[in-house]
Amino acid sequence: MAKEILIYAEVTRDNYIHTVFFELANKARELAEKLENAEVNALLISKRGLAADYREAFVNSGITKIYTAEGENFETYNTDYFAKAAVDVIQEIKPEILLIGATNQGRDLAPRISTALHTGLTADCTGLDINEKGQLAATRPTFGGQLMATILCKNLPQMATVRPKVFKPAEQNFVKPAEIIYKEINLENTPKNVELLEFQRKLTSEINELDSAEIIIAGGRGMKNEAGFNLLKEFADKIGAAVGASRVAVEMGLASHEMQVGQTGKTVTPKLYIACGISGAIQHTIGMDKSEKIIAINSDANAPIFEIADYGIVGDAFEILPKLIATGLSK
């Protein structure tokens, strides 16, 4: 019987498959080659008909089987019902590995699944591999980001959550004739302890821009004050960039949490990341080190950020940014 890597295909509030699924599917194919060419399959819990609607997306992602639990009870996310459906399917098919996006929904669902199945869970991973014994080797920051730990799970399924943008989706389609397998879930004795009464969407320019920006200019402690971040915003407007921040800058009140990049913020992968006054501690770099190009501006020539930067400018951002703005660079 073929081994399976199962990926949870989260459905967004707009009834789309969350992009983190396609990022995980691409990584899972790499893992599958090291795991006796295991099948890469999907678990979809949704309103009726979504599996058929999105079958082509699964086909193009190299998915062999789509296990789907659907119906009116799954039209919106509910902790108790979704956990019951996931656990029932997993207990039946017994996958070797279960991967879930570390979204708000994934962070709620994953620990409930692992608890019910009495298995381990490595959360917020930045790396996944298969070791020489065929085990999932999940890497994540630990001790406040000071060390990277590679964690193994003793029981099956081996579970891990991964934040969006940590891995990249495939650049081309990997077509397989994915089979839809419908699963009936009995919720008769499952209490619904949480009821969604109302949802208010928080739309801020910072959230939307960081997710899709090709250029991000981010500030840290070295930007010092509000005037420093105003410089960043002026430069960002000039070059068509989004503005991000380190955790320290957020704690200093210079930026909102929605702008935070790093271990406790967002993971971003723009074409260009410009780090201004950011020292380069792992807590920050873990959220941006996969950017295509990195430019660092820092007055400390020994700042760790220069170790990962493609280009570095040693100097005071308060002197350098006005000169860049004055050059008349445009979008």
SULRA-V171518 format. One record per helix or strand of 2 or more residues. SS is the DSSP state (H for helix, E for strand). FROM is the first residue (numbers start at 1). LEN is the number of residues. If there is no record, write none. Layout:
SS;FROM;LEN + SS;FROM;LEN
This chain:
E;4;5 + H;19;15 + E;39;8 + H;50;4 + H;55;5 + E;65;6 + H;72;3 + H;79;15 + E;97;5 + H;104;14 + E;121;5 + E;127;4 + E;136;7 + E;147;5 + E;158;5 + E;179;4 + H;205;8 + E;215;5 + H;221;3 + H;226;14 + E;242;4 + H;247;5 + H;257;3 + E;260;2 + E;272;5 + H;282;4 + E;293;6 + H;305;4 + E;311;4 + H;317;10
